[in-house]
Amino acid sequence: QAEEELKAAWSQQAGQLREMRCRERLLRSDVQQAREQLESFKTRVMQVCSPSAAGSTGKSVTEQQVIEKVRQISDENQQSHEREKSLQKELSSRLTKEKEVSANIEVLKNSLQKLQ
């Protein structure tokens, strides 16, 4: 009876071991697929950000290169927004001055007509 119990336990352990090996193979496959997708994504990002830097050299793109390029684009975007705000303020100021000048011209015209 003890031998039968040992055989049953052995059989159960062997089944669990096979199942764990199968899961391990699936996980390794998933990790490899994720790596390939990441590499593809990095290359596409670099091709969009800087076509001359990616693909043409035949080297794989490092995560650091992608991070630096995205950071550079973000900085450029921030600078563009700041420049746009500055230009909007300048435009608003000029429009206000133009309105003041137009109002002063109207006052001057009316004064001239009264004098005539």
MDTraj code that builds the backbone (N, CA, C; nanometers):
import mdtraj as md
import numpy as np

residues = "GLN ALA GLU GLU GLU LEU LYS ALA ALA TRP SER GLN GLN ALA GLY GLN LEU ARG GLU MET ARG CYS ARG GLU ARG LEU LEU ARG SER ASP VAL GLN GLN ALA ARG GLU GLN LEU GLU SER PHE LYS THR ARG VAL MET GLN VAL CYS SER PRO SER ALA ALA GLY SER THR GLY LYS SER VAL THR GLU GLN GLN VAL ILE GLU LYS VAL ARG GLN ILE SER ASP GLU ASN GLN GLN SER HIS GLU ARG GLU LYS SER LEU GLN LYS GLU LEU SER SER ARG LEU THR LYS GLU LYS GLU VAL SER ALA ASN ILE GLU VAL LEU LYS ASN SER LEU GLN LYS LEU GLN".split()
xyz = np.array([
    [0.0836, -0.1187, 0.0000],
    [0.0000, 0.0000, 0.0000],
    [0.0887, 0.1259, 0.0000],
    [0.1931, 0.1257, 0.0801],
    [0.2853, 0.2394, 0.0852],
    [0.3507, 0.2588, -0.0506],
    [0.3826, 0.1479, -0.1146],
    [0.4431, 0.1563, -0.2477],
    [0.3463, 0.2183, -0.3470],
    [0.2216, 0.1818, -0.3401],
    [0.1186, 0.2382, -0.4280],
    [0.1029, 0.3883, -0.4028],
    [0.1056, 0.4264, -0.2765],
    [0.0950, 0.5683, -0.2418],
    [0.2150, 0.6462, -0.2944],
    [0.3342, 0.5860, -0.2839],
    [0.4540, 0.6505, -0.3360],
    [0.4471, 0.6644, -0.4875],
    [0.3978, 0.5603, -0.5547],
    [0.3831, 0.5647, -0.7003],
    [0.2835, 0.6731, -0.7407],
    [0.1740, 0.6833, -0.6665],
    [0.0731, 0.7847, -0.6958],
    [0.1310, 0.9253, -0.6738],
    [0.2032, 0.9423, -0.5634],
    [0.2643, 1.0724, -0.5343],
    [0.3681, 1.1055, -0.6403],
    [0.4477, 1.0038, -0.6789],
    [0.5496, 1.0232, -0.7835],
    [0.4837, 1.0640, -0.9145],
    [0.3775, 0.9969, -0.9490],
    [0.3050, 1.0267, -1.0730],
    [0.2495, 1.1691, -1.0696],
    [0.1945, 1.2058, -0.9549],
    [0.1391, 1.3411, -0.9396],
    [0.2506, 1.4454, -0.9508],
    [0.3637, 1.4197, -0.8850],
    [0.4781, 1.5113, -0.8906],
    [0.5301, 1.5236, -1.0332],
    [0.5384, 1.4122, -1.1038],
    [0.5874, 1.4132, -1.2412],
    [0.4929, 1.4952, -1.3296],
    [0.3637, 1.4816, -1.3085],
    [0.2657, 1.5595, -1.3847],
    [0.2796, 1.7083, -1.3581],
    [0.2981, 1.7431, -1.2307],
    [0.3168, 1.8832, -1.1952],
    [0.4456, 1.9386, -1.2566],
    [0.5498, 1.8565, -1.2560],
    [0.6765, 1.8987, -1.3137],
    [0.6627, 1.9233, -1.4638],
    [0.5935, 1.8360, -1.5348],
    [0.5704, 1.8561, -1.6788],
    [0.4911, 1.9841, -1.7038],
    [0.3903, 2.0054, -1.6203],
    [0.3082, 2.1264, -1.6341],
    [0.3920, 2.2522, -1.6102],
    [0.4803, 2.2476, -1.5100],
    [0.5664, 2.3628, -1.4812],
    [0.6635, 2.3887, -1.5962],
    [0.7178, 2.2817, -1.6558],
    [0.8081, 2.2985, -1.7700],
    [0.7339, 2.3606, -1.8880],
    [0.6122, 2.3167, -1.9085],
    [0.5318, 2.3724, -2.0178],
    [0.5064, 2.5214, -1.9942],
    [0.4698, 2.5568, -1.8723],
    [0.4469, 2.6979, -1.8383],
    [0.5739, 2.7799, -1.8576],
    [0.6875, 2.7213, -1.8164],
    [0.8152, 2.7903, -1.8320],
    [0.8438, 2.8174, -1.9795],
    [0.8201, 2.7199, -2.0653],
    [0.8426, 2.7402, -2.2094],
    [0.7514, 2.8497, -2.2637],
    [0.6257, 2.8496, -2.2200],
    [0.5323, 2.9534, -2.2644],
    [0.5781, 3.0913, -2.2177],
    [0.6218, 3.0991, -2.0921],
    [0.6685, 3.2272, -2.0390],
    [0.7933, 3.2759, -2.1132],
    [0.8856, 3.1856, -2.1412],
    [1.0058, 3.2234, -2.2156],
    [0.9675, 3.2748, -2.3546],
    [0.8716, 3.2082, -2.4159],
    [0.8250, 3.2508, -2.5479],
    [0.7619, 3.3902, -2.5395],
    [0.6804, 3.4123, -2.4353],
    [0.6168, 3.5433, -2.4167],
    [0.7209, 3.6523, -2.3928],
    [0.8230, 3.6220, -2.3130],
    [0.9295, 3.7198, -2.2861],
    [1.0037, 3.7530, -2.4144],
    [1.0351, 3.6513, -2.4940],
    [1.1060, 3.6746, -2.6201],
    [1.0206, 3.7600, -2.7143],
    [0.8931, 3.7301, -2.7199],
    [0.8035, 3.8082, -2.8055],
    [0.7953, 3.9528, -2.7578],
    [0.7901, 3.9717, -2.6253],
    [0.7861, 4.1077, -2.5699],
    [0.9146, 4.1829, -2.6031],
    [1.0292, 4.1142, -2.5955],
    [1.1566, 4.1786, -2.6312],
    [1.1558, 4.2231, -2.7766],
    [1.1079, 4.1365, -2.8635],
    [1.1039, 4.1699, -3.0062],
    [1.0105, 4.2876, -3.0320],
    [0.8971, 4.2898, -2.9633],
    [0.8039, 4.4015, -2.9793],
    [0.8651, 4.5312, -2.9293],
    [0.9374, 4.5255, -2.8171],
    [1.0033, 4.6448, -2.7632],
    [1.1079, 4.6971, -2.8604],
    [1.1879, 4.6064, -2.9158],
    [1.2911, 4.6468, -3.0120],
    [1.2279, 4.7101, -3.1353],
    [1.1196, 4.6509, -3.1811],
    [1.0481, 4.7061, -3.2970],
    [0.9923, 4.8447, -3.2643],
    [0.9355, 4.8583, -3.1445],
    [0.8798, 4.9876, -3.1030],
    [0.9892, 5.0932, -3.0938],
    [1.1037, 5.0579, -3.0330],
    [1.2140, 5.1535, -3.0221],
    [1.2603, 5.1980, -3.1601],
    [1.2724, 5.1034, -3.2511],
    [1.3172, 5.1373, -3.3858],
    [1.2169, 5.2285, -3.4553],
    [1.0875, 5.1978, -3.4410],
    [0.9858, 5.2834, -3.5033],
    [0.9872, 5.4231, -3.4453],
    [1.0038, 5.4350, -3.3125],
    [1.0103, 5.5665, -3.2485],
    [1.1275, 5.6454, -3.3047],
    [1.2418, 5.5807, -3.3150],
    [1.3599, 5.6503, -3.3666],
    [1.3426, 5.6851, -3.5142],
    [1.2764, 5.6005, -3.5913],
    [1.2551, 5.6319, -3.7324],
    [1.1650, 5.7534, -3.7471],
    [1.0658, 5.7640, -3.6601],
    [0.9766, 5.8797, -3.6648],
    [1.0487, 6.0046, -3.6145],
    [1.1232, 5.9888, -3.5058],
    [1.1906, 6.1037, -3.4445],
    [1.3118, 6.1496, -3.5249],
    [1.3857, 6.0551, -3.5748],
    [1.5095, 6.0877, -3.6435],
    [1.5405, 5.9778, -3.7451],
    [1.4813, 5.9873, -3.8643],
    [1.4978, 5.8811, -3.9640],
    [1.6430, 5.8476, -3.9954],
    [1.7311, 5.9456, -3.9893],
    [1.8710, 5.9185, -4.0227],
    [1.9414, 5.8396, -3.9126],
    [1.8876, 5.8427, -3.7905],
    [1.9542, 5.7765, -3.6777],
    [1.9138, 5.6305, -3.6635],
    [1.8018, 5.5914, -3.7203],
    [1.7530, 5.4551, -3.6993],
    [1.7451, 5.3799, -3.8307],
    [1.7772, 5.2554, -3.8229],
    [1.7601, 5.1697, -3.9388],
    [1.8701, 5.1801, -4.0407],
    [1.9173, 5.2986, -4.0675],
    [2.0167, 5.3160, -4.1732],
    [2.1538, 5.2637, -4.1316],
    [2.1813, 5.2630, -4.0028],
    [2.3128, 5.2173, -3.9584],
    [2.3174, 5.0668, -3.9408],
    [2.2022, 5.0022, -3.9350],
    [2.1979, 4.8590, -3.9161],
    [2.2123, 4.8175, -3.7708],
    [2.2363, 4.9112, -3.6810],
    [2.2493, 4.8803, -3.5390],
    [2.1122, 4.8884, -3.4729],
    [2.0972, 4.8132, -3.3644],
    [1.9711, 4.8240, -3.2913],
    [1.9738, 4.9517, -3.2082],
    [1.8576, 5.0057, -3.1853],
    [1.8444, 5.1310, -3.1125],
    [1.8379, 5.0993, -2.9638],
    [1.9148, 5.1724, -2.8847],
    [1.9138, 5.1490, -2.7401],
    [1.7992, 5.2253, -2.6759],
    [1.7587, 5.1766, -2.5592],
    [1.6527, 5.2443, -2.4858],
    [1.6956, 5.3866, -2.4519],
    [1.8230, 5.4046, -2.4193],
    [1.8738, 5.5380, -2.3842],
    [1.8606, 5.6340, -2.5018],
    [1.8868, 5.5852, -2.6239],
    [1.8721, 5.6705, -2.7421],
    [1.7263, 5.7136, -2.7583],
    [1.6356, 5.6192, -2.7377],
    [1.4933, 5.6519, -2.7500],
    [1.4540, 5.7535, -2.6444],
    [1.4981, 5.7311, -2.5209],
    [1.4649, 5.8231, -2.4115],
    [1.5205, 5.9623, -2.4399],
    [1.6447, 5.9692, -2.4855],
    [1.7055, 6.0997, -2.5151],
    [1.6310, 6.1702, -2.6277],
    [1.5925, 6.0960, -2.7311],
    [1.5224, 6.1570, -2.8434],
    [1.3844, 6.2070, -2.8011],
    [1.3129, 6.1267, -2.7229],
    [1.1803, 6.1681, -2.6744],
    [1.1943, 6.2901, -2.5838],
    [1.2971, 6.2905, -2.4989],
    [1.3213, 6.4058, -2.4103],
    [1.3523, 6.5308, -2.4934],
    [1.4337, 6.5145, -2.5979],
    [1.4680, 6.6271, -2.6848],
    [1.3423, 6.6829, -2.7514],
    [1.2582, 6.5938, -2.8016],
    [1.1341, 6.6384, -2.8668],
    [1.0435, 6.7079, -2.7660],
    [1.0384, 6.6542, -2.6449],
    [0.9569, 6.7165, -2.5401],
    [1.0078, 6.8566, -2.5075],
    [1.1400, 6.8706, -2.4967],
    [1.1989, 7.0029, -2.4695],
    [1.1683, 7.1014, -2.5829],
    [1.1824, 7.0536, -2.7059],
    [1.1528, 7.1389, -2.8213],
    [1.0054, 7.1798, -2.8217],
    [0.9195, 7.0868, -2.7854],
    [0.7763, 7.1151, -2.7794],
    [0.7474, 7.2210, -2.6729],
    [0.8127, 7.2072, -2.5561],
    [0.7948, 7.3048, -2.4486],
    [0.8427, 7.4432, -2.4936],
    [0.9563, 7.4488, -2.5603],
    [1.0084, 7.5760, -2.6096],
    [0.9128, 7.6379, -2.7115],
    [0.8553, 7.5551, -2.7959],
    [0.7600, 7.6048, -2.8952],
    [0.6366, 7.6636, -2.8275],
    [0.5900, 7.5960, -2.7229],
    [0.4734, 7.6471, -2.6496],
    [0.5059, 7.7811, -2.5831],
    [0.6246, 7.7905, -2.5245],
    [0.6644, 7.9162, -2.4613],
    [0.6761, 8.0283, -2.5644],
    [0.7325, 7.9971, -2.6803],
    [0.7443, 8.0962, -2.7880],
    [0.6058, 8.1388, -2.8359],
    [0.5160, 8.0410, -2.8476],
    [0.3792, 8.0725, -2.8910],
    [0.3108, 8.1654, -2.7911],
    [0.3268, 8.1397, -2.6605],
    [0.2681, 8.2268, -2.5583],
    [0.3250, 8.3676, -2.5695],
    [0.4559, 8.3767, -2.5890],
    [0.5212, 8.5062, -2.6015],
    [0.4667, 8.5829, -2.7221],
    [0.4535, 8.5139, -2.8347],
    [0.4005, 8.5779, -2.9552],
    [0.2539, 8.6181, -2.9380],
    [0.1769, 8.5360, -2.8669],
    [0.0368, 8.5708, -2.8400],
    [0.0276, 8.6989, -2.7564],
    [0.1157, 8.7091, -2.6552],
    [0.1169, 8.8303, -2.5719],
    [0.1545, 8.9520, -2.6557],
    [0.2566, 8.9354, -2.7398],
    [0.3008, 9.0451, -2.8250],
    [0.1897, 9.0876, -2.9206],
    [0.1225, 8.9905, -2.9791],
    [0.0123, 9.0190, -3.0714],
    [-0.1012, 9.0916, -2.9994],
    [-0.1334, 9.0434, -2.8801],
    [-0.2397, 9.1064, -2.8013],
    [-0.2031, 9.2511, -2.7685],
    [-0.0786, 9.2731, -2.7313],
    [-0.0319, 9.4078, -2.6998],
    [-0.0419, 9.4989, -2.8220],
    [-0.0003, 9.4466, -2.9375],
    [-0.0064, 9.5270, -3.0597],
    [-0.1506, 9.5578, -3.1001],
    [-0.2392, 9.4610, -3.0816],
    [-0.3803, 9.4847, -3.1137],
    [-0.4395, 9.5918, -3.0230],
    [-0.4015, 9.5881, -2.8964],
    [-0.4490, 9.6895, -2.8021],
    [-0.3991, 9.8278, -2.8433],
    [-0.2718, 9.8377, -2.8799],
    [-0.2153, 9.9646, -2.9242],
    [-0.2841, 10.0121, -3.0518],
    [-0.3109, 9.9190, -3.1424],
    [-0.3777, 9.9545, -3.2679],
    [-0.5166, 10.0113, -3.2411],
    [-0.5871, 9.9521, -3.1463],
    [-0.7202, 10.0025, -3.1106],
    [-0.7104, 10.1431, -3.0523],
    [-0.6088, 10.1632, -2.9668],
    [-0.5893, 10.2956, -2.9076],
    [-0.5594, 10.3992, -3.0156],
    [-0.4713, 10.3645, -3.1108],
    [-0.4368, 10.4558, -3.2189],
    [-0.5604, 10.4857, -3.3031],
    [-0.6395, 10.3815, -3.3343],
    [-0.7613, 10.4022, -3.4134],
    [-0.8579, 10.4952, -3.3407],
    [-0.8716, 10.4744, -3.2110],
    [-0.9603, 10.5609, -3.1322],
    [-0.9078, 10.7043, -3.1329],
    [-0.7779, 10.7216, -3.1195],
    [-0.7191, 10.8558, -3.1219],
    [-0.7371, 10.9214, -3.2590],
    [-0.7263, 10.8439, -3.3655],
    [-0.7467, 10.8973, -3.5009],
    [-0.8905, 10.9446, -3.5165],
    [-0.9846, 10.8673, -3.4649],
    [-1.1265, 10.9073, -3.4723],
    [-1.1488, 11.0387, -3.3970],
    [-1.0891, 11.0499, -3.2795],
    [-1.1019, 11.1730, -3.2012],
    [-1.0417, 11.2887, -3.2794],
    [-0.9250, 11.2677, -3.3407],
    [-0.8589, 11.3706, -3.4189],
    [-0.9439, 11.4109, -3.5391],
    [-1.0029, 11.3120, -3.6104],
    [-1.0887, 11.3403, -3.7252],
    [-1.2077, 11.4271, -3.6833],
    [-1.2682, 11.3850, -3.5720],
    [-1.3853, 11.4606, -3.5235],
    [-1.3451, 11.6032, -3.4854],
    [-1.2299, 11.6186, -3.4239],
    [-1.1822, 11.7512, -3.3854],
    [-1.1557, 11.8363, -3.5103],
    [-1.0950, 11.7771, -3.6124],
    [-1.0670, 11.8496, -3.7373],
    [-1.1958, 11.8926, -3.8072],
    [-1.2948, 11.8024, -3.8069],
    [-1.4233, 11.8356, -3.8719],
    [-1.4912, 11.9497, -3.7975],
    [-1.4810, 11.9533, -3.6676],
    [-1.5415, 12.0602, -3.5901],
    [-1.4720, 12.1920, -3.6163],
    [-1.3397, 12.1864, -3.6347],
    [-1.2632, 12.3077, -3.6624],
    [-1.2953, 12.3642, -3.8021],
    [-1.3258, 12.2754, -3.8962],
    [-1.3572, 12.3227, -4.0299],
    [-1.4948, 12.3819, -4.0302],
])
top = md.Topology()
chain = top.add_chain()
for i, resn in enumerate(residues, 1):
    res = top.add_residue(resn, chain, resSeq=i)
    for name in ("N", "CA", "C"):
        top.add_atom(name, md.element.get_by_symbol(name[0]), res)
traj = md.Trajectory(xyz[None], top)
